[in-house]
Structure formats: structure tokens, C-alpha cells
Amino acid sequence: MQESKQETGVPPVMILGCGRSGTSIFGELFEHIPLYTYRSEPPFEDVMAADYSRPQAFKVPRDSDRFGAPKPGLSFPFEVMRRFRPDMRFFWIVRHPLDAVSSLRVGIAKDWGHHPRPPDWQDWRARPLVEQCAHHWAFLNTAGYGQVKDVASVVTFEDMIGDPAAFAIGVCRTLGLNPGSFADTLRGWSDRVQDSDNPKFVEAKTSRGYSRPDHSRRIGRWRENLSNEDVERAWPIVAEAAAQFGYTRQAAAP
């Protein structure tokens, strides 16, 4: 397999992370960076066949058997991607596990609709829904993240929602871009990223089917959505994986 050349010097990008952790709205940032062509959840063979003569950005490729089976935790064979595009810049976005559990419930309740599924997902189907969601988050942020942690830049949902303008600038600088060159389009993205619903808020396109009006804030929504019993069930499952990202039971680490 021959690597296609990218003439611009701007690296291709892949956004990864557990579902309902901000992957979609983060991905749509690249629709506001004019240099990039962005695709959300394309088949992995389309990632491999993309025109890399201009910068490409992808969010969480979908499963494909054409290039071999992925290791559990990712939806594509990471080693194949690394050989093909050693210049690919990976971002792993993570969200406080209790907030993610709150948001995952809709998809996990529908036959574990979030992918990639843990290999033992069917063994968890008889467990309470919050435990299923916790297991999904913990598995992806352990087995999935473990495959990419040596090369991925970790960003958090909380930083993105808390100060989207600074987040966008930071991403651009990580990629060696001058954010001042497209400040207006970046502002179009950061203005729509809000912690609460208001006239500026525009939800990511692929997230709308999972959204529920059962919380007033996105950061800390678990306090509105989860009972004390839910938290007692979920936290032991996520605690070890949460610690590696600085999350405590109550909040993100300062």
C-alpha cells in the first residue's frame, strides 16, 4: 500500500473517543477550518481512499472488514492507519463518566447502539442500564484509548464546552495552524457550542437523535439525571479509567 502525498504540510486529523463525549461537535469544528475536508463516521475504506492532496479530518470511522479486524475498543485497525498515514494527528476527547453515562442511556438502551461495542456487551444486557453505560465508557476509555495514547492529544468535553473559543484556538495551534487566518469561521463554531440551551446553541447533526430535554446543563448533567443509587452502581465500574484522565466522582480535576 502506497502512501498518498499531502502537499499542504497541514496534517490529516482523526477524532476518537467514546460516544456522547463530544466527538460530533468537536468534529464539526473542522467544517469551520477552511483548509480541511471533514467527514463524520465514514467507512474506514473511505478514510484509506481519501484524497490526501488536501487536508482531511475524520470523526470515528465505521467498521470495515476490508483491511482486517480491529482490536477491541476501536472501530478500525489502528496499525493499518498508522502505517498508511504516519502523519495523521489523533485527538481523543473524553467526558466526565457520569455525564457520559447520562447521555449514553438512549443509545445503549436500543440494543447497545453505540459502537464499537465491548466484546462482552451481551453479558451486560441483564444489568441495570447505568451499569451497561458505565461499562461501555470504561471499556472504550481503556481498551480504545490504550491503543492510541502514545500518539493522541487528549482533550476534554469540559474544556470544549467551558471555553469553546480557546479550545478552537488550541486545536489550531496543536496542528501548526494560525487561528487568526480564519477567526470568523472559528467564531461561527464557538458561538454555537453552549453549556445550556439558548438562541445561539446548535447541536451537532449526528447527536440530535440522542438528545433529550432532561437537563439544564451539559457539564454536570448527571446531577439532574442520575439518582444516588445510579451513581453507586456506575462509579465503581468507571473509577479506574476515570482516574487516568483526572476525573473524580464529583468533577474533573482542576
C-alpha positions in Angstrom: 0.0 0.0 0.0 1.5 3.3 -1.1 1.0 6.4 0.9 -0.7 9.3 -0.9 1.1 12.6 -0.6 -0.3 15.6 1.2 1.1 18.7 -0.4 0.0 21.4 2.0 2.0 20.3 5.1 -1.2 20.5 7.2 -1.7 17.1 8.9 -4.7 14.9 8.5 -6.8 14.6 11.6 -8.8 11.8 13.3 -11.1 12.4 16.2 -11.8 9.5 18.5 -13.5 8.9 21.8 -16.4 7.2 23.5 -19.9 8.1 22.1 -21.7 11.1 23.7 -18.4 12.6 24.7 -18.3 15.5 22.3 -16.9 13.7 19.2 -19.6 15.1 16.9 -19.4 18.8 17.8 -15.6 18.6 18.0 -15.6 17.1 14.5 -17.7 19.9 13.2 -15.1 22.3 14.2 -13.2 21.2 11.1 -16.1 22.3 8.9 -15.1 25.8 10.1 -11.4 25.4 9.3 -11.5 26.1 5.5 -8.3 24.1 4.8 -10.0 20.8 5.8 -12.4 18.4 4.2 -14.4 16.9 7.1 -16.3 13.6 7.2 -18.2 12.2 10.1 -18.1 8.4 10.7 -17.1 7.4 7.2 -16.4 3.7 6.4 -12.8 3.0 7.1 -12.2 2.1 3.4 -13.2 5.7 2.6 -10.6 7.0 5.0 -8.0 4.9 3.2 -9.1 6.1 -0.2 -9.4 9.8 0.7 -7.7 12.5 -1.4 -4.9 13.5 0.9 -3.7 16.2 -1.6 -5.7 18.4 0.7 -6.1 18.2 4.4 -8.6 15.6 5.6 -10.4 15.3 9.0 -12.5 12.3 10.1 -14.6 11.5 13.1 -14.6 7.9 14.4 -14.6 5.8 11.2 -17.1 3.0 10.9 -16.2 -0.7 10.9 -14.9 -2.3 7.8 -13.5 -5.8 7.3 -11.6 -4.9 4.1 -8.3 -4.1 6.0 -8.6 -6.6 8.8 -10.4 -6.8 12.1 -9.7 -4.0 14.6 -8.6 -4.7 18.1 -11.5 -4.3 20.6 -12.0 -0.7 21.6 -11.6 0.8 18.2 -13.7 0.5 15.0 -10.7 0.3 12.7 -7.3 -1.4 12.6 -5.1 1.3 14.2 -1.8 -0.2 13.0 -3.0 -0.1 9.4 -3.9 3.5 9.7 -0.6 4.4 11.3 1.4 2.6 8.5 -0.7 4.3 5.8 -0.6 7.8 7.3 2.1 8.2 9.8 1.4 11.9 9.8 -2.2 11.5 11.0 -2.9 13.6 14.1 -5.2 11.9 16.5 -7.3 13.6 19.1 -9.0 11.6 21.9 -11.9 13.5 23.5 -13.1 12.4 26.9 -16.0 13.5 29.1 -16.7 13.0 32.8 -18.0 9.4 33.0 -21.2 10.2 35.0 -22.2 12.8 32.4 -21.4 10.4 29.6 -23.4 7.7 31.3 -26.4 10.1 31.5 -26.1 10.8 27.7 -25.3 7.2 26.6 -28.6 5.8 28.0 -30.7 6.5 24.9 -28.3 4.6 22.6 -27.3 1.8 24.9 -31.0 1.1 25.6 -31.5 0.5 21.9 -29.7 -2.8 21.6 -26.4 -1.2 22.6 -26.5 1.1 19.7 -23.2 2.8 20.4 -20.1 1.4 18.7 -17.7 -0.2 18.9 -19.3 -2.5 21.5 -17.3 -4.2 24.2 -16.8 -7.8 23.2 -18.8 -8.9 26.3 -21.7 -6.4 25.8 -24.3 -9.1 25.6 -23.3 -10.4 29.1 -24.2 -7.0 30.5 -27.6 -6.8 28.9 -29.4 -8.1 32.1 -27.6 -5.5 34.2 -29.1 -2.1 35.1 -28.9 0.4 32.2 -26.5 2.7 34.0 -24.1 -0.2 34.6 -24.2 -1.0 30.9 -23.4 2.6 30.0 -20.6 2.7 32.6 -19.1 -0.4 31.2 -19.2 1.0 27.7 -17.5 4.2 28.8 -14.9 2.4 30.8 -14.1 -0.1 28.1 -13.6 2.4 25.3 -11.6 4.7 27.5 -9.3 1.8 28.5 -9.1 -0.6 25.5 -9.7 2.1 22.8 -7.6 4.8 24.4 -4.9 2.4 25.3 -4.2 1.8 21.6 -3.7 5.4 20.7 -2.5 7.1 23.9 1.1 7.2 22.8 0.2 9.4 19.8 -3.1 11.0 20.6 -3.7 14.5 22.0 -6.2 14.3 24.9 -8.9 17.0 25.0 -11.9 17.2 27.3 -15.5 17.9 26.8 -15.4 20.2 29.7 -12.7 22.4 28.2 -14.6 22.5 24.9 -17.9 23.4 26.4 -16.4 25.7 29.0 -14.5 27.9 26.6 -15.1 26.9 23.0 -13.2 29.8 21.5 -10.0 29.0 23.5 -10.5 25.3 22.7 -10.7 26.0 18.9 -7.6 28.2 19.1 -5.7 25.5 21.0 -6.6 22.8 18.5 -5.4 25.0 15.6 -2.1 25.7 17.3 -1.6 22.0 18.0 -1.9 21.4 14.3 0.5 24.2 13.5 -2.2 26.5 12.1 -2.6 30.2 12.6 -6.2 30.6 14.1 -6.2 34.3 13.1 -6.3 33.3 9.5 -9.9 32.0 9.8 -11.1 33.7 13.0 -14.5 34.5 11.7 -15.3 30.9 10.7 -14.0 29.6 14.1 -16.3 32.1 15.8 -19.2 30.6 13.9 -18.4 27.2 15.6 -17.6 28.5 19.1 -20.7 30.6 19.2 -22.9 27.6 18.8 -21.1 25.5 21.5 -23.1 26.2 24.7 -23.4 24.6 28.1 -27.1 25.3 28.2 -29.9 25.7 25.6 -30.1 29.2 24.3 -30.7 31.0 21.0 -27.0 30.5 20.0 -26.9 26.8 20.7 -26.8 24.5 17.6 -26.4 20.8 18.4 -24.1 18.6 16.3 -26.0 17.0 13.4 -25.3 13.4 14.3 -26.1 13.9 18.0 -29.7 15.1 17.6 -31.3 11.7 17.7 -29.7 11.0 21.1 -30.6 14.3 22.7 -33.2 14.6 25.5 -34.5 17.7 27.2 -34.0 16.3 30.7 -31.2 18.5 31.9 -30.4 22.2 32.0 -26.6 22.0 31.7 -24.3 19.7 29.8 -21.4 19.9 32.3 -22.6 18.2 35.4 -25.9 16.9 33.9 -25.5 13.7 35.9 -26.7 15.7 39.0 -30.0 16.1 37.3 -30.2 12.7 35.6 -28.8 10.1 38.0 -30.0 9.0 41.4 -27.7 8.3 44.3 -28.3 4.6 43.5 -27.4 5.1 39.9 -24.1 6.8 40.9 -23.3 4.0 43.4 -23.8 1.4 40.6 -21.9 3.3 37.9 -18.8 4.8 39.7 -17.0 1.6 40.7 -17.1 0.5 37.0 -15.6 3.7 35.7 -13.4 4.7 38.6 -10.1 3.3 37.3 -10.4 4.6 33.8 -11.7 8.0 35.1 -8.6 8.4 37.2 -6.2 8.4 34.3 -7.9 11.5 32.9 -8.0 13.3 36.2 -11.8 12.8 36.9 -13.1 12.3 40.4 -16.5 11.2 41.4 -17.6 14.8 41.8 -15.9 16.6 38.9 -12.9 16.9 36.6 -9.6 17.6 38.3 -8.6 21.2 38.4 
